[in-house]
């Protein structure tokens, strides 16, 4: 799996009255990772010119969140060291793709042991035309970019029976 590890510097204002990072703030951390992935410049990705970002490949088309789900696994308290959001793609459709997230204390590859995972998440992003407001197909370069960051989907552990 190839993921993008995005360091997030917490702010003291991220802490809520319960003394931990609020769930809405954690969603903003995931959003930061999603935006960073879109702005990452391609380097050595087959079928994509070096220096081009996914945002560049999208042109004027918009990328909107059609669905998202988050499972909070541990309380995240204020800290001076950045937290990390790992982001990767688990599915690429005709007009959409699924991003997966792991909010943890450090990237998994930096340590011999498992990082503390505070939350996992998934979002479906749909590409739509700015003028039409309707879904538009991903082109081959976009697909190649997304495939470079592909991996298995996160596994949610607390789903109710029957889901």
Backbone as JSON Lines, residues from 0, in Angstrom:
{"i":0,"aa":"X","n":[0.85,-1.18,0.0],"ca":[0.0,0.0,0.0],"c":[0.88,1.24,0.0]}
{"i":1,"aa":"X","n":[0.52,2.2,-0.81],"ca":[1.18,3.49,-0.81],"c":[0.2,4.52,-0.27]}
{"i":2,"aa":"X","n":[0.55,5.13,0.84],"ca":[-0.29,6.19,1.4],"c":[0.52,7.47,1.48]}
{"i":3,"aa":"X","n":[-0.18,8.56,1.66],"ca":[0.47,9.84,1.9],"c":[0.32,10.13,3.38]}
{"i":4,"aa":"X","n":[1.43,10.38,4.07],"ca":[1.41,10.72,5.5],"c":[1.47,12.23,5.63]}
{"i":5,"aa":"X","n":[0.45,12.81,6.23],"ca":[0.34,14.26,6.36],"c":[0.46,14.65,7.83]}
{"i":6,"aa":"X","n":[1.52,15.39,8.2],"ca":[1.62,15.85,9.59],"c":[0.64,16.99,9.83]}
{"i":7,"aa":"X","n":[-0.02,16.94,10.98],"ca":[-0.98,17.98,11.36],"c":[-0.53,18.57,12.69]}
{"i":8,"aa":"X","n":[-0.25,19.86,12.69],"ca":[0.12,20.53,13.94],"c":[-1.16,20.96,14.66]}
{"i":9,"aa":"X","n":[-1.37,20.39,15.82],"ca":[-2.55,20.73,16.61],"c":[-2.42,22.15,17.15]}
{"i":10,"aa":"X","n":[-3.59,22.75,17.37],"ca":[-3.65,24.05,18.04],"c":[-4.36,23.83,19.38]}
{"i":11,"aa":"X","n":[-4.03,24.62,20.36],"ca":[-4.68,24.48,21.66],"c":[-6.2,24.68,21.52]}
{"i":12,"aa":"X","n":[-6.61,25.52,20.59],"ca":[-8.03,25.78,20.35],"c":[-8.77,24.55,19.83]}
{"i":13,"aa":"X","n":[-8.04,23.51,19.41],"ca":[-8.68,22.28,18.93],"c":[-9.32,21.48,20.07]}
{"i":14,"aa":"X","n":[-8.97,21.81,21.3],"ca":[-9.45,21.07,22.45],"c":[-10.83,21.59,22.85]}
{"i":15,"aa":"X","n":[-11.75,20.67,23.13],"ca":[-13.1,21.07,23.53],"c":[-13.24,21.05,25.05]}
{"i":16,"aa":"X","n":[-14.44,21.29,25.53],"ca":[-14.67,21.38,26.98],"c":[-14.47,20.04,27.69]}
{"i":17,"aa":"X","n":[-14.4,18.95,26.95],"ca":[-14.14,17.64,27.55],"c":[-12.64,17.34,27.65]}
{"i":18,"aa":"X","n":[-11.8,18.23,27.14],"ca":[-10.36,18.09,27.26],"c":[-9.71,17.28,26.15]}
{"i":19,"aa":"X","n":[-10.45,16.96,25.1],"ca":[-9.85,16.25,23.97],"c":[-10.2,16.96,22.67]}
{"i":20,"aa":"X","n":[-9.59,16.51,21.58],"ca":[-9.86,17.13,20.28],"c":[-11.27,16.75,19.85]}
{"i":21,"aa":"X","n":[-12.06,17.76,19.55],"ca":[-13.44,17.58,19.16],"c":[-13.56,16.77,17.87]}
{"i":22,"aa":"X","n":[-14.65,16.02,17.74],"ca":[-14.85,15.18,16.56],"c":[-14.9,16.0,15.27]}
{"i":23,"aa":"X","n":[-15.46,17.18,15.3],"ca":[-15.51,18.02,14.1],"c":[-14.11,18.47,13.7]}
{"i":24,"aa":"X","n":[-13.28,18.77,14.68],"ca":[-11.9,19.15,14.41],"c":[-11.14,17.98,13.78]}
{"i":25,"aa":"X","n":[-11.41,16.77,14.26],"ca":[-10.75,15.6,13.67],"c":[-11.17,15.43,12.2]}
{"i":26,"aa":"X","n":[-12.42,15.75,11.88],"ca":[-12.85,15.72,10.48],"c":[-12.08,16.76,9.66]}
{"i":27,"aa":"X","n":[-11.77,17.89,10.27],"ca":[-10.97,18.9,9.57],"c":[-9.55,18.38,9.32]}
{"i":28,"aa":"X","n":[-9.0,17.59,10.23],"ca":[-7.69,16.99,10.01],"c":[-7.74,16.07,8.78]}
{"i":29,"aa":"X","n":[-8.82,15.29,8.66],"ca":[-8.97,14.41,7.5],"c":[-9.11,15.24,6.22]}
{"i":30,"aa":"X","n":[-9.84,16.33,6.31],"ca":[-9.99,17.23,5.16],"c":[-8.62,17.78,4.74]}
{"i":31,"aa":"X","n":[-7.8,18.17,5.71],"ca":[-6.46,18.66,5.39],"c":[-5.68,17.62,4.6]}
{"i":32,"aa":"X","n":[-5.79,16.36,5.0],"ca":[-5.08,15.28,4.29],"c":[-5.64,15.1,2.88]}
{"i":33,"aa":"X","n":[-6.95,15.18,2.74],"ca":[-7.59,15.04,1.42],"c":[-7.1,16.15,0.48]}
{"i":34,"aa":"X","n":[-7.05,17.38,0.99],"ca":[-6.6,18.52,0.18],"c":[-5.12,18.37,-0.15]}
{"i":35,"aa":"X","n":[-4.33,17.91,0.81],"ca":[-2.89,17.74,0.58],"c":[-2.64,16.68,-0.48]}
{"i":36,"aa":"X","n":[-3.41,15.59,-0.47],"ca":[-3.25,14.56,-1.49],"c":[-3.54,15.15,-2.87]}
{"i":37,"aa":"X","n":[-4.58,15.95,-2.97],"ca":[-4.95,16.57,-4.24],"c":[-3.88,17.53,-4.74]}
{"i":38,"aa":"X","n":[-3.13,18.14,-3.81],"ca":[-2.1,19.12,-4.17],"c":[-0.71,18.5,-4.34]}
{"i":39,"aa":"X","n":[-0.56,17.21,-3.99],"ca":[0.74,16.55,-4.08],"c":[1.17,16.45,-5.54]}
{"i":40,"aa":"X","n":[2.41,16.8,-5.8],"ca":[2.95,16.76,-7.17],"c":[3.43,15.35,-7.51]}
{"i":41,"aa":"X","n":[3.01,14.87,-8.65],"ca":[3.39,13.53,-9.1],"c":[4.89,13.45,-9.31]}
{"i":42,"aa":"X","n":[5.46,12.34,-8.92],"ca":[6.88,12.07,-9.14],"c":[7.03,10.59,-9.42]}
{"i":43,"aa":"X","n":[7.31,10.24,-10.65],"ca":[7.51,8.84,-11.0],"c":[6.25,8.0,-11.04]}
{"i":44,"aa":"X","n":[5.11,8.64,-11.27],"ca":[3.84,7.91,-11.4],"c":[3.6,7.66,-12.88]}
{"i":45,"aa":"X","n":[3.59,6.4,-13.28],"ca":[3.4,6.06,-14.68],"c":[2.12,6.66,-15.26]}
{"i":46,"aa":"X","n":[2.24,7.32,-16.39],"ca":[1.08,7.9,-17.06],"c":[0.73,9.3,-16.59]}
{"i":47,"aa":"X","n":[1.5,9.82,-15.62],"ca":[1.23,11.17,-15.11],"c":[2.53,11.97,-15.21]}
{"i":48,"aa":"X","n":[2.5,13.15,-15.85],"ca":[3.72,13.95,-15.95],"c":[4.24,14.37,-14.56]}
{"i":49,"aa":"X","n":[5.53,14.29,-14.36],"ca":[6.13,14.74,-13.1],"c":[5.77,16.2,-12.84]}
{"i":50,"aa":"X","n":[5.52,16.52,-11.59],"ca":[5.23,17.89,-11.2],"c":[3.77,18.29,-11.3]}
{"i":51,"aa":"X","n":[2.94,17.39,-11.8],"ca":[1.52,17.68,-11.95],"c":[0.76,17.11,-10.75]}
{"i":52,"aa":"X","n":[-0.18,17.87,-10.21],"ca":[-0.97,17.39,-9.07],"c":[-2.31,16.83,-9.56]}
{"i":53,"aa":"X","n":[-3.0,16.14,-8.67],"ca":[-4.34,15.65,-8.99],"c":[-5.27,16.82,-9.25]}
{"i":54,"aa":"X","n":[-5.08,17.9,-8.49],"ca":[-5.88,19.11,-8.72],"c":[-5.66,19.66,-10.12]}
{"i":55,"aa":"X","n":[-4.39,19.64,-10.58],"ca":[-4.1,20.09,-11.94],"c":[-4.83,19.22,-12.97]}
{"i":56,"aa":"X","n":[-4.81,17.92,-12.71],"ca":[-5.45,16.99,-13.65],"c":[-6.97,17.14,-13.68]}
{"i":57,"aa":"X","n":[-7.54,17.69,-12.62],"ca":[-8.99,17.86,-12.53],"c":[-9.47,19.09,-13.29]}
{"i":58,"aa":"X","n":[-8.56,20.02,-13.57],"ca":[-8.96,21.22,-14.29],"c":[-9.99,22.01,-13.51]}
{"i":59,"aa":"X","n":[-11.07,22.41,-14.18],"ca":[-12.1,23.21,-13.51],"c":[-13.16,22.36,-12.81]}
{"i":60,"aa":"X","n":[-13.05,21.04,-12.96],"ca":[-14.04,20.17,-12.31],"c":[-13.87,20.23,-10.8]}
{"i":61,"aa":"X","n":[-14.96,20.11,-10.09],"ca":[-14.96,20.15,-8.63],"c":[-14.89,18.74,-8.06]}
{"i":62,"aa":"X","n":[-14.31,18.64,-6.88],"ca":[-14.26,17.37,-6.17],"c":[-15.04,17.57,-4.87]}
{"i":63,"aa":"X","n":[-16.19,16.94,-4.75],"ca":[-17.05,17.15,-3.59],"c":[-17.21,15.84,-2.82]}
{"i":64,"aa":"X","n":[-17.36,15.96,-1.51],"ca":[-17.56,14.78,-0.67],"c":[-19.02,14.38,-0.75]}
{"i":65,"aa":"X","n":[-19.24,13.14,-1.16],"ca":[-20.59,12.61,-1.26],"c":[-20.98,11.78,-0.04]}
{"i":66,"aa":"X","n":[-19.99,11.3,0.68],"ca":[-20.24,10.45,1.85],"c":[-18.97,10.42,2.69]}
{"i":67,"aa":"X","n":[-19.15,10.34,4.0],"ca":[-17.99,10.11,4.87],"c":[-18.44,9.41,6.14]}
{"i":68,"aa":"X","n":[-17.51,8.63,6.67],"ca":[-17.75,7.87,7.89],"c":[-16.46,7.88,8.7]}
{"i":69,"aa":"X","n":[-16.61,8.07,10.0],"ca":[-15.45,8.1,10.89],"c":[-15.76,7.24,12.1]}
{"i":70,"aa":"X","n":[-14.76,6.49,12.53],"ca":[-14.86,5.73,13.77],"c":[-13.75,6.24,14.69]}
{"i":71,"aa":"X","n":[-14.16,6.73,15.85],"ca":[-13.21,7.26,16.83],"c":[-12.79,6.13,17.76]}
{"i":72,"aa":"X","n":[-11.48,5.91,17.85],"ca":[-10.96,4.75,18.57],"c":[-10.32,5.09,19.91]}
{"i":73,"aa":"X","n":[-9.76,6.28,20.03],"ca":[-9.1,6.69,21.28],"c":[-9.19,8.21,21.39]}
{"i":74,"aa":"X","n":[-9.19,8.7,22.62],"ca":[-9.23,10.15,22.82],"c":[-7.89,10.76,22.41]}
{"i":75,"aa":"X","n":[-7.98,11.86,21.72],"ca":[-6.79,12.59,21.29],"c":[-6.71,13.86,22.12]}
{"i":76,"aa":"X","n":[-5.67,13.97,22.93],"ca":[-5.46,15.13,23.79],"c":[-4.42,16.04,23.15]}
{"i":77,"aa":"X","n":[-4.4,17.28,23.61],"ca":[-3.46,18.25,23.07],"c":[-2.03,17.76,23.25]}
{"i":78,"aa":"X","n":[-1.22,18.03,22.24],"ca":[0.2,17.67,22.26],"c":[0.97,18.63,21.39]}
{"i":79,"aa":"X","n":[2.24,18.8,21.69],"ca":[3.08,19.69,20.89],"c":[3.56,19.03,19.61]}
{"i":80,"aa":"X","n":[3.79,17.73,19.65],"ca":[4.22,17.01,18.45],"c":[3.04,16.87,17.5]}
{"i":81,"aa":"X","n":[3.28,16.98,16.2],"ca":[2.18,16.81,15.25],"c":[1.59,15.4,15.31]}
{"i":82,"aa":"X","n":[0.34,15.3,14.96],"ca":[-0.27,14.0,14.71],"c":[-0.16,13.76,13.21]}
{"i":83,"aa":"X","n":[-0.45,12.56,12.78],"ca":[-0.33,12.21,11.36],"c":[-1.66,11.69,10.85]}
{"i":84,"aa":"X","n":[-2.03,12.13,9.67],"ca":[-3.16,11.52,8.96],"c":[-2.57,10.83,7.75]}
{"i":85,"aa":"X","n":[-2.77,9.51,7.69],"ca":[-2.39,8.75,6.5],"c":[-3.62,8.65,5.62]}
{"i":86,"aa":"X","n":[-3.46,8.91,4.34],"ca":[-4.58,8.89,3.4],"c":[-4.2,8.05,2.19]}
{"i":87,"aa":"X","n":[-5.15,7.23,1.72],"ca":[-4.94,6.4,0.54],"c":[-6.29,6.09,-0.11]}
{"i":88,"aa":"X","n":[-6.23,5.53,-1.31],"ca":[-7.43,5.25,-2.12],"c":[-7.71,3.76,-2.08]}
{"i":89,"aa":"X","n":[-8.99,3.39,-1.86],"ca":[-9.34,1.96,-1.87],"c":[-10.26,1.57,-3.02]}
{"i":90,"aa":"X","n":[-10.85,2.54,-3.68],"ca":[-11.74,2.22,-4.8],"c":[-11.77,3.41,-5.75]}
{"i":91,"aa":"X","n":[-11.73,3.11,-7.05],"ca":[-11.85,4.15,-8.07],"c":[-13.0,3.76,-8.99]}
{"i":92,"aa":"X","n":[-14.02,4.59,-9.01],"ca":[-15.17,4.36,-9.87],"c":[-15.07,5.19,-11.14]}
{"i":93,"aa":"X","n":[-16.17,5.3,-11.86],"ca":[-16.18,6.08,-13.09],"c":[-16.06,7.57,-12.82]}
{"i":94,"aa":"X","n":[-16.78,8.05,-11.79],"ca":[-16.8,9.49,-11.48],"c":[-16.41,9.78,-10.04]}
{"i":95,"aa":"X","n":[-16.07,8.75,-9.28],"ca":[-15.79,8.94,-7.86],"c":[-14.65,8.03,-7.41]}
{"i":96,"aa":"X","n":[-14.18,8.3,-6.2],"ca":[-13.13,7.47,-5.59],"c":[-13.31,7.51,-4.07]}
{"i":97,"aa":"X","n":[-12.83,6.46,-3.43],"ca":[-12.96,6.34,-1.98],"c":[-11.59,6.54,-1.34]}
{"i":98,"aa":"X","n":[-11.53,7.52,-0.45],"ca":[-10.31,7.78,0.32],"c":[-10.47,7.17,1.71]}
{"i":99,"aa":"X","n":[-9.36,6.67,2.23],"ca":[-9.32,6.07,3.57],"c":[-8.34,6.87,4.4]}
{"i":100,"aa":"X","n":[-8.61,6.94,5.7],"ca":[-7.8,7.77,6.58],"c":[-7.47,7.01,7.87]}
{"i":101,"aa":"X","n":[-6.28,7.28,8.37],"ca":[-5.87,6.79,9.69],"c":[-5.24,7.98,10.41]}
{"i":102,"aa":"X","n":[-5.88,8.43,11.5],"ca":[-5.35,9.52,12.31],"c":[-4.58,8.87,13.46]}
{"i":103,"aa":"X","n":[-3.27,9.09,13.5],"ca":[-2.42,8.4,14.47],"c":[-1.33,9.32,15.0]}
{"i":104,"aa":"X","n":[-0.59,8.82,15.99],"ca":[0.43,9.66,16.6],"c":[1.67,9.82,15.73]}
{"i":105,"aa":"X","n":[1.93,8.88,14.82],"ca":[3.08,8.97,13.91],"c":[2.86,8.0,12.75]}
{"i":106,"aa":"X","n":[3.51,8.22,11.63],"ca":[3.37,7.27,10.52],"c":[3.84,5.88,10.92]}
{"i":107,"aa":"X","n":[3.14,4.87,10.47],"ca":[3.44,3.5,10.83],"c":[4.85,3.08,10.43]}
{"i":108,"aa":"X","n":[5.35,3.56,9.28],"ca":[6.67,3.12,8.81],"c":[7.82,3.76,9.6]}
{"i":109,"aa":"X","n":[7.54,4.77,10.44],"ca":[8.6,5.42,11.21],"c":[8.97,4.67,12.49]}
{"i":110,"aa":"X","n":[8.2,3.68,12.83],"ca":[8.43,3.02,14.11],"c":[8.34,1.51,13.95]}
{"i":111,"aa":"X","n":[9.07,0.83,14.79],"ca":[9.03,-0.63,14.78],"c":[7.75,-1.18,15.39]}
{"i":112,"aa":"X","n":[7.04,-0.35,16.17],"ca":[5.79,-0.82,16.76],"c":[4.62,-0.04,16.19]}
{"i":113,"aa":"X","n":[3.44,-0.5,16.51],"ca":[2.24,0.12,15.96],"c":[1.98,1.48,16.6]}
{"i":114,"aa":"X","n":[1.6,2.46,15.78],"ca":[1.26,3.76,16.35],"c":[-0.1,3.7,17.05]}
{"i":115,"aa":"X","n":[-0.35,4.67,17.91],"ca":[-1.68,4.81,18.5],"c":[-2.59,5.39,17.43]}
{"i":116,"aa":"X","n":[-3.69,4.71,17.16],"ca":[-4.65,5.18,16.16],"c":[-5.83,5.8,16.89]}
{"i":117,"aa":"X","n":[-6.08,7.06,16.61],"ca":[-7.15,7.79,17.27],"c":[-8.48,7.68,16.52]}
{"i":118,"aa":"X","n":[-8.41,7.61,15.2],"ca":[-9.62,7.52,14.39],"c":[-9.28,6.93,13.03]}
{"i":119,"aa":"X","n":[-10.25,6.28,12.45],"ca":[-10.16,5.83,11.07],"c":[-11.36,6.4,10.33]}
{"i":120,"aa":"X","n":[-11.23,6.57,9.04],"ca":[-12.34,7.14,8.29],"c":[-12.29,6.78,6.84]}
{"i":121,"aa":"X","n":[-13.37,7.12,6.18],"ca":[-13.5,6.87,4.76],"c":[-14.4,7.96,4.18]}
{"i":122,"aa":"X","n":[-14.07,8.43,3.0],"ca":[-14.93,9.39,2.32],"c":[-14.99,9.05,0.83]}
{"i":123,"aa":"X","n":[-16.14,9.28,0.27],"ca":[-16.32,9.12,-1.17],"c":[-16.35,10.51,-1.78]}
{"i":124,"aa":"X","n":[-15.44,10.73,-2.72],"ca":[-15.35,12.01,-3.41],"c":[-15.87,11.83,-4.83]}
{"i":125,"aa":"X","n":[-16.72,12.75,-5.24],"ca":[-17.32,12.7,-6.58],"c":[-16.81,13.9,-7.37]}
{"i":126,"aa":"X","n":[-16.42,13.64,-8.61],"ca":[-15.99,14.72,-9.5],"c":[-17.21,15.23,-10.25]}
{"i":127,"aa":"X","n":[-17.44,16.54,-10.16],"ca":[-18.59,17.12,-10.86],"c":[-18.14,18.3,-11.72]}
{"i":128,"aa":"X","n":[-18.92,18.56,-12.76],"ca":[-18.64,19.71,-13.62],"c":[-19.04,20.99,-12.92]}
{"i":129,"aa":"X","n":[-18.19,21.98,-12.99],"ca":[-18.47,23.27,-12.34],"c":[-19.74,23.9,-12.92]}
{"i":130,"aa":"X","n":[-19.92,23.83,-14.22],"ca":[-21.09,24.44,-14.87],"c":[-22.34,23.59,-14.71]}
{"i":131,"aa":"X","n":[-22.21,22.29,-14.96],"ca":[-23.39,21.42,-14.97],"c":[-23.82,20.96,-13.58]}
{"i":132,"aa":"X","n":[-22.86,20.86,-12.66],"ca":[-23.18,20.33,-11.33],"c":[-23.45,18.83,-11.36]}
{"i":133,"aa":"X","n":[-23.1,18.17,-12.44],"ca":[-23.35,16.75,-12.61],"c":[-22.02,15.98,-12.56]}
{"i":134,"aa":"X","n":[-22.07,14.71,-12.16],"ca":[-20.84,13.9,-12.12],"c":[-20.19,13.82,-13.49]}
{"i":135,"aa":"X","n":[-18.85,13.87,-13.48],"ca":[-18.06,13.73,-14.71],"c":[-17.0,12.67,-14.51]}
{"i":136,"aa":"X","n":[-16.71,11.95,-15.57],"ca":[-15.77,10.82,-15.52],"c":[-14.35,11.26,-15.18]}
{"i":137,"aa":"X","n":[-13.67,10.41,-14.43],"ca":[-12.25,10.59,-14.18],"c":[-11.49,10.23,-15.45]}
{"i":138,"aa":"X","n":[-10.45,10.99,-15.79],"ca":[-9.68,10.65,-16.97],"c":[-8.57,9.65,-16.61]}
{"i":139,"aa":"X","n":[-7.87,9.16,-17.61],"ca":[-6.84,8.13,-17.39],"c":[-5.69,8.61,-16.51]}
{"i":140,"aa":"X","n":[-5.29,9.86,-16.65],"ca":[-4.22,10.38,-15.8],"c":[-4.67,10.49,-14.34]}
{"i":141,"aa":"X","n":[-5.9,10.91,-14.13],"ca":[-6.43,10.96,-12.77],"c":[-6.44,9.56,-12.15]}
{"i":142,"aa":"X","n":[-6.9,8.59,-12.93],"ca":[-6.96,7.21,-12.45],"c":[-5.57,6.7,-12.1]}
{"i":143,"aa":"X","n":[-4.58,7.0,-12.95],"ca":[-3.2,6.56,-12.69],"c":[-2.69,7.2,-11.39]}
{"i":144,"aa":"X","n":[-2.98,8.49,-11.19],"ca":[-2.55,9.17,-9.97],"c":[-3.17,8.48,-8.75]}
{"i":145,"aa":"X","n":[-4.47,8.25,-8.79],"ca":[-5.16,7.63,-7.65],"c":[-4.68,6.2,-7.41]}
{"i":146,"aa":"X","n":[-4.44,5.45,-8.49],"ca":[-3.96,4.07,-8.34],"c":[-2.6,4.02,-7.65]}
{"i":147,"aa":"X","n":[-1.79,5.05,-7.84],"ca":[-0.48,5.09,-7.19],"c":[-0.63,5.09,-5.66]}
{"i":148,"aa":"X","n":[-1.7,5.66,-5.16],"ca":[-1.95,5.74,-3.71],"c":[-3.0,4.73,-3.26]}
{"i":149,"aa":"X","n":[-3.05,3.58,-3.9],"ca":[-4.11,2.62,-3.59],"c":[-3.69,1.62,-2.52]}
{"i":150,"aa":"X","n":[-4.69,1.12,-1.82],"ca":[-4.49,0.12,-0.79],"c":[-5.84,-0.45,-0.35]}
{"i":151,"aa":"X","n":[-5.8,-1.3,0.64],"ca":[-7.03,-1.91,1.15],"c":[-7.86,-0.9,1.92]}
{"i":152,"aa":"X","n":[-9.18,-1.07,1.94],"ca":[-10.02,-0.15,2.71],"c":[-9.81,-0.33,4.21]}
{"i":153,"aa":"X","n":[-10.1,0.73,4.97],"ca":[-10.07,0.6,6.42],"c":[-11.15,-0.39,6.84]}
{"i":154,"aa":"X","n":[-10.94,-1.0,7.97],"ca":[-11.93,-1.94,8.5],"c":[-12.56,-1.31,9.74]}
{"i":155,"aa":"X","n":[-13.83,-0.97,9.6],"ca":[-14.54,-0.42,10.74],"c":[-14.92,-1.57,11.66]}
{"i":156,"aa":"X","n":[-14.7,-1.41,12.95],"ca":[-14.93,-2.5,13.89],"c":[-16.17,-2.39,14.73]}
{"i":157,"aa":"X","n":[-16.81,-1.26,14.69],"ca":[-17.94,-1.05,15.61],"c":[-19.26,-0.88,14.88]}
{"i":158,"aa":"X","n":[-19.4,-1.5,13.74],"ca":[-20.66,-1.41,13.01],"c":[-21.73,-2.26,13.7]}
{"i":159,"aa":"X","n":[-22.96,-1.76,13.76],"ca":[-24.04,-2.57,14.34],"c":[-24.28,-3.82,13.51]}
{"i":160,"aa":"X","n":[-24.76,-4.86,14.14],"ca":[-25.08,-6.11,13.43],"c":[-26.07,-5.82,12.32]}
{"i":161,"aa":"X","n":[-25.86,-6.48,11.18],"ca":[-26.75,-6.32,10.04],"c":[-26.3,-5.28,9.04]}
{"i":162,"aa":"X","n":[-25.26,-4.52,9.35],"ca":[-24.75,-3.5,8.42],"c":[-23.68,-4.08,7.53]}
